[in-house]
């Protein structure tokens, strides 16, 4: 049985932290009540924002954008979307939308979508008191977290397109596309959690989530089509160029970043002044990682450093949540500091829930640590590390598991000099992620299984997501190499319709099948996916016998390959310098 995802298991100096951390029913109930109150407050605030726009439209204030007749404006805008009927219904239901300009319709579509998500979160939180089987409870808890994160992403997106909205000067249209893509992925993950269960809770949640993904898809389509001109009147590409050229010192780092922070990823651990030190022997600030995470401030704007001394740490529900921003984990080396767990779908939980360690707080960084899930191949989906943090960096880390080792869930991520081990779909998710100078090790799977390195799940053509594997090494572990070809290994397979993965300038070992790629299910997604290879080498890098799918291409143009580099795919030159991690912005030095 497949739990949590529609994928087959076989492819073809602070105060000491001594507070108790045991969850209880009363605390969980209180959290649900608070979540419901906050969700309702946000829903009302969003409705108030909509009322302001209505007032603006009724006052006949200046409306930027092309002057179109009311009906043609809505028809033209909805004609850009994949779900035009839903778009027309949603916009037509908004008061005075027929008098709105095309740019106001972008604002309205965002507002309507945020209201729907806020209502879904609020109404969903009110059924938390119902009795649920453990597997259902796991899916329900996932949904509350995912919907909450989606609401936050939509709120920031709405602020960007709202004149005078509360937005950062550094935000760009690319940020909005990232946040909308993440919101859609969150809703998708929520729905998948209920895929293999039945009962009343599933039916209730399905009703609450109806049309949410399609509404975000419409927002993505409308915004992507109209965002060539920034909502502040500065062309996007010029604004980005101006920011990159005028906001850095001679070493390429932003002027506002202190030298100490720029060097954090290169400094020896003994030279780092940590905010919290975790040590199992009691000689640090905290004995457990979960206690250390609690010490990090909510929405921190400076780098908060958690130093985890050598040892093996196994704790339940280790997570750097969305509110814990700019948190950095530093270990004593990936052979010495080990964060492990053994949760799997066989523990009656979703794949999302199995992660030994998870991070969703923006600006998350980890270096010199091993993240491991030891559940083993027979337990199928069992995640070692899940990352949904925007602008996340994982540097010089081991990520070890079997099926579903690394869950690159959403937002923008960068992995550098990491060793990643697994079998089936062992790098999967829907982030915009670049893995650079990493070693990807296929392990010996169970009998009758095939190894697939990636399973990317881009669902919508307007999402800016995908997996880019650049200057890496695609290798086999010794036990797989010794099997003399008894197990087949592939570069990836398409989890969703617009799956997108590229391998560039990487060494590919002989264990990779000459066809390179594996079907998901017959002809599914073969003409809509984007799978590319550019200047790879090694015995498995030969392209003569590769698949002939419409969506597969041997990339010959450096311009096309360049779209999947750090500089262009995740716009890393605007945020990676602040982390201090080394990276190639383009194809080569």
N, C-alpha and C positions, 0 to 999 in steps of 0.2 A: 504494500500500500504506500502511496506517495503522500507524505504529509507536508503541507505548507507551501508547495510550489507545484505548478503544473508542468513538472518535468519528471521523466522516468529516472530511477536510480541507475539503471544500466543503459547507456546510450547504445544505443545500438548498439625657619624659626617661628612657628606658631605655638599655640597652646597644645599640650599633649592631647592626642585623640583617644579618649578612653570611654566615649559614650557608647552604650549598647546600640546595636544595629539590627536587631531582630524585628522583622515586619510583623504586624498583627492585624487582625481583622478590623479593629477599631480604627487604626491608622489608615488602612486602605479605604475604608468607608469615608473617612474624613477627607482623604485626597480626592475621592470621586465627587464629593459635595463641593469642594473648592474648585475642582475642574469645571463642574457644571456652572457654578457662579461666574467664574472667569469667562467661560464660553458664552454665557448669556450676555455678560457685559460687553464682550467684543462684538457680539451680534448686534446689540443695540447701538454701539458706537459706529459700526459699519452702516447701519440703517440711517444714523444721523448724518454720516458723510454723504450718503445718497440723497438725503433731503437737501443738503447744501447745493449739490449739483442740480437738483430739480429747481431750486430757487433761482440759481444762476440762469438756467435755460428759460425759465418763465420771465425773468427780468430782461431777457433779450440782450445779455452782455455780449462782448466781442467773442466770437468763436473762431479760433485759429483753424487752419486746414482748408481744404478745397470747399468751395461753395456748391453744394449739390442740393437738389430738391430733397425734402425729407425722406420720401419713400426710396428714392434712388440711393441715398446715403446708406440706409439700413440694408437694402438689397445688395448693394455693392460690397459692403463690409461683410455681410454674411456669406456672400458668394466666395469669399476667400477661404472659408472654413471647410473642414471635413464633415461637419454636421450642421448644414445650413438651416434645416428645419428647427432644430433646437435653438440655434442662434436667433432666428427670427422670433421664436416664442419668447426667449429670454429677454431680448431687447425690447420687443413690443410691449411686454408687461411692465417695463420701467416707465414711470410717469414722464410724459413729454419727450420720450426718446425720439419720436418722429421729427422733432425740431432740432435734433442734435447734429453737430458736424461730425465728420468722420473721426476726428481726434477725440471728441467727446464720447463717441461710441466705444473707443478703446477703453476709456475710463469706465464707462457704464458696464462693459463686459467684465472687466476686472472686479468691479463693485458687486455685480450680481453673483459672480463666482465665489467671492469671499463670503458674501452673505450665506450662500448655500452651504459652503464648507463649515462656517461657524455654527449654523443651525444643525448640521449633521453631527458635529462634535458635541454640541449641547444635548441634543436629543439622545445621542448614543450613551452619553455619560449617565443619563437618568435610569438606565436599565442595569447598571453595574451591580445592583443588589440581588439580581436574579441568581438562582442556583445554576451553575454551569459545570459541565464536565471539564477536567483539566485541559484537554486539548482545545475545547471551545473557549475556556477562560484565557488561554494563551493567545489565541487569535483575537479575542476581544481586547485584551490589554495592548496588544500590538496596534490595533486600530486606534485606540485612544491616543497613544503616543504619536502614531503616524499622522493622524488627522490634526493633532495639535501642532506638529511641525509644519504641516501643509498650510494651516491657517497663518502661521507666522511668515512663511515664504510668500503667501498671497498678499498679506498685509504690507510687506516691504515692496512688493511689486506695485501695489496700488499707490503707495506713497510716491513711487518714482514717476508715475504717469499723472499724478494729481498736482496741478499748479500750486506751488506753495506748500506741498506736502513735506512731512518730516522725513527728509532723506539726507544721506551723506553726500558730500561733494564728490566723493570718489566713486559713487555708483555709476554704472553705465548700462546701456541696453543689453550688453552681454550678461550682466548680472541678472537682469530680469528674465532673460531666456533660461538661465540656469535655475533660478528659483521656481519658475513655472514648470520646468522639466522635472524638478525634484518633487513639486506638489503632485504632479501626475504619477510619478513613480511611487510616492507614498500611498496614494489611493489604490494603485494597482497592487502593491504589496499587502495592503489591508484586505482587499478582496481575495487575494490568493490564500491568505491565512485560513479562510473559511471554505476553501475549495473541496476539501475531503471530509467535511463534517456535515451534519444535517440537524434539523430541529428549529425551534422557534427563534432562538437568538440569531441564527444565520439568516432567517427570513427577515427579521427586524432590521438587521444591519444592511442587508441587501436593499431594502426599501430606503433606508437613510442615505445610502451611497449612490442611489440611482442618479445617473447622468453627471456625476461629479467629474469623472475622467473626461467625458466629452466636452464639458464646459471649459476645463483647463485647455484641452486641445484647441478649442475655438479661440481662447485667449492667445495661445501661442501663435496660431495662424494669423490672427488679426494684427498682433503686435509685430510679428516678424515681417509682415508685408508693409507695415506703415512706419517702421522704426528706422528707416534710412536717414531720416532727419530726427535728431534728438529732441526730446520734449522740452529742452531748454533752448532749442534753436541752434545748437551747434552740431554739425554733422558728426556722427558717431566716430568714424574713423579719424577725423581731425582731432576730436577731443581726446581720443585715446593716445594719438601721437603726441599731442601737446602735453598730456599728463606724463607720459613716459620720458619725454625729452626734458621737461622742465622741473621734474620733481625728484631728481636723484643727484647724488654726489658723483665724483669722478670714478668711484669704484662700482657704480651701477646700483648702489643701495639708496633707498628713499632718504631724503634729508632728515625727516622726522625720526628716523630709527637710530637709536643709540648704538655705538660701536659694540658694546657688550652683547646686545641682542643679535646683532649681525653675525657675531662669531659663535653663537651658542652651539650650533651644530658641529663646529669644528674644534671647540675647546675640549681639552681633557676633562674628564668628569671631576677630577680633584680641584679644578679651577672654577667650577660652576657653583654659584651661591644659590642653593635651592631654597624655595619657600617652605617645602615640607620634605622630610626624609622618611622613607618607609624602610623599616628593618624588622625582620621577623624575631630577632633576638631582643627587641625592646630598647636598643640603643639609639633609635631614631626618634623622630617626632611621633610617628604612628607605627603600629604593628601591621596594619592591613592597608591595602590599596583603597578599599572602599572608604575607609576613614579619611584618607588623604584627599580623595576626590571631594568629600564634603567640605573640606577646608578651602577649596578654591572658591573665589567670589563669583556670584552670578553676574553675567555680562561684563566680565573683567576686560579692561582695555589694555592692560599691560600683560606681559608674559608672566604666567604663574608656573613655576617649575616644581615638578614632583620628581624627586630622585628616589629610585627604587633600587636598593642595594641587592647584591647577589643573593639568590635564593629562589626557591620554587613557590609561587603564590597561586593558590587555587581558592577562589572565592566566587560565590554565586552572584550573578547579575552585576558584573563589573561594567559600568557604563559612565562615560563622560557625556552627560545629557546636553541638550541644546542650549541651556542657560549657562553652561560652564564653557565660556569662550576663552580662547588664547591660552589653553592649558598645554604644557609640554611635559612629556614623560621621558626621563633619562635613566637608562639602566647601566649596569656595570659591564656590559658586553652581552651580545646575543647568546653566548655560551654560558653566561653566568646568571643573568636575570631572566627568569622564565615565568610567564603568566600563562597558566594552563587551565583547562577544564575538560570535562568529558560529556557534556550534554549533547544529545542528538534527538532526532525526531522520535526515537523509540522511547523517550521520556515523556511522550504525550505533549509535545510542544511544537510550535512552528519552527521552520528553518531560521527565520528571523530571530527567534528567541534563544537559539542554541549557542550563540556566540560566546566564546570564552571571554572576549573583551569587545566592547562596542564604543564608538565615539560619534556623536552628532554635533558637538559644540564647535562652532566655526573657529578656524585657526588652530585646530588640534595638530600637535607634533609628537612623534615618538621616535626615539633613536636608541640603538644598542640594546634591544630587548627581543626575546623570543615570545611569540604568541602561538599557543599550541592548543589543538583539540585532539585528545588521545582516544576518542570513542572508538576509532578503528573502522576499517572498510565495511564490516558487516552491519554497522549502525547507520550506513548511508549518510543522509545530510547531517553534517556536524561542523559548524562554522568555528574557525579559530579566531578570526578578526573580522569585525564588521565596521565599516566606516561610511557614515553619511554626513560627515562634517564638510563644510565648504572650506576651500583653501587648506586642505589637510596635507601633511607631509609625513611620510614614514621612511626613515633613513637607517640603513645598516641594521635591519631587523630580519629575524627568521619568522616565517609564517608557515606553520606545519599542521597538516591534517591529511585527510583523504578526500572524500567527496565534499565539495563546497567549502574549501579551506578559507578562501579570502572573498568576502562579500563587499565588493565596491558598490555600495548601494545607490548613492546619489551625490549630487553636487560635484565640485572640482577637487581632484586628488592627484598627488604626485608621490611615486615610490621610487627610491633611488638606492642602489646597492643592497637590495634585499634578496634573500633566498626564500623561494616559495615552493612548497611541496604539496602534491596532491594527486588525485586520480580523476574522478569524474567531475567535470565542470568546476575545476578547482580555483578558477578566477571568474567570478560571475557578478552580475549586477548591472546597474544603469547609471553609473557615474560618468562624468567626462574625466577620464583618468589616463595618465601617462606613466608607464613603467619604464624606467631608464637604467641601463647598466645593472640589470637584475639577472638572477639565475632562476629559471623556472624548471623545477625537477618533477618529471612524471614518475610516480611510484608504481610498484606492482599492485594491480587491483585484484579484486576477487575473480574467481573463475568465471568465464563468459562475459566479463566486462571489458569495455574499451575505455581508454583514457581520452578525455577531452580537456584541453587546457583552459579554454574559455567558453562561456555561455553568456553572451551579452543580450540584454533584454530591452533594447530601445523599441518603444511601442508606437511612437508617433514620428513622422518624418521631420517635424519642426523641432524636435528635441535636439539639443546640442551635445548629445552624449555618445559614448563609445569607449572602446579600449584600444589604446595605442601602446604597442610594445616596441621600444626603440633601443637599439644597441644592447640587446639582451642576449642571453645564452639559453637555448632550449635544450635541456639535458635529460638524461635518464638516470635514476638512482641505480646503484649497483645490483640490487635484486631484480629490477626490471631488465637491466642490460643482460643479466645472466639467464633470463628466461628464453633467450634465443628467438625472439620474435613471436612468442606465444600470445602476446597481448598487443593489440593495435593501439596506436596513439595518434591523435589528430590535433590540429591547431585550434579547432573550435567548432561549435555548432550553434545554429540560430535559435535562441530561446523565444524571441518575439519577432514580429513581422519585419521590423526595420533594424534588425541586429547589425551592429557595425563594429568591426575589429580589423586592425591592421598590424602587420609585423614589418618592421623596417630595420635594415642594416643589422640584422641579428644572426647569430650562429644557430643553426637548426640541426640537431643530432639525427643519427640514422634511425632512431626509434620512431620518428614521425612517418606515417604512411605517405607514399608518393602522391596520393590524391590530396593530401593536405588537410582537407576539411570533411566534416561528417554531416549528413542530413539529420534534421531533427525528427521529421516524420514525413516520409515520401517527398513531395514537392513543396512542402510548407516553406514560405519565405525565400525561396531560391531566386526569385526575380526582384525582390524588394530589399534584400539585405545588401550590405556593402562590406565585402571582405577583400582586403588588399594585401599584397606583398611587394616590398620594394627593396631591391638590392640585398636580399638575404644570402647567406652562404652556408657551407657545410653540407654533409651528405644528405640531410633531409631538406635542404633548401632548393633543390632542383625543381624547376617548375614545369618540366616537360609533360608530366602525367597528372597535373593538377585538375581539379574538377572544372567542368565547363559550364557552370551555372551562370545565368545572366547577371547575377549580382557580384560575381567574383571577378577581380581584375588583377592582372600583373601591372603594377604601377611603373611607368617608365619616365614620367615627368617629375622632376624635383619640385615643381610648383605644386602638383597634386599631393605629393608626399609631404611637402611642407605644411599642408593644412592640418597634419596630425602631430606636429611638433609641440613642444612645451610653449613656445612663443605664440603659436596660432590656435592650437586646440584648446588649451586651458588658460591662455593669456597669462602664462606664468611670469613673464617679465614684469608684470605690474604688481605681483605679490610674492613670488618666490624669493627675490633678493632679501626681503625682510626676515626670512627664516635663517639665512646664512648657509643653506644647503647648496652644494655645487650642482649645476645642471647645464645641459646643452639647450639653448633656446631654439636653435635650428637643427638641421640635419647633421651638421658637423661643426667642429670648433671653428 
